[in-house]
C-alpha cells in the first residue's frame, strides 16, 4: 500500500466516526480511540493522530528521535530521545497541568485536574470539520505539528493534502 492509500485508509474511517485498531503502540489514550497512522511529508517520517487523544501526567509519546512528555510539574516538554536535550516546552512548570488533550476542534490544550485550561495552541475551529480533520503529528525531525488534512480527496503527492496550522518549529 503506497503512502497515498495508507493516508486515505486512515482518513475515511475517522471521518465516518469509526474506531479502527492500529498496530502502532503508544502510551497515549483516547476518549473514543482516534486513529493513528504513519506517513511522510517533505520526506520526513511522521506519526500522526486524529483528534480525541490525550497524554496523562508522567506519560510520553515517542517517535523517531523525539519524546513528548507530560511532566509532573505541569510542563509539556519535547526531548531529543537519545541526548535528552530539551527541544521545546510549553513553559508551564508549576501550572498544575495534569493532562494534554488534542481536542476534536483541533486545539491542543493542557488542563489541570479540575479541567481548567492552562495552555493552548489556539488552533480550535481552524479546520472545516466537514471537509478537513485536525491531525497532530510528532515528526521524526523533532517537530510537533498540527495539520489540517482533507478527508475524502487525497491528492498525489500526499504533501499537498496537509496544511500546517501550528508547529513547535523544532525541525532539526
Secondary structure, 3 states (H helix, E strand, C coil): CCHHHHHHHHHHHHHCCCCCCCCCCCCCEECCCCCEEEEEECCEEEEEEECCEEEECCCEEEECCEEEEECCCCCEEEEECCCCCEEEECCCCCCCEEEEEECCCCCEEEEECCCCEEEECCCCCCCCCCCEEEEEEEECCCCEEEEEEECCCCCCCHHHHEEEEEECCCCC
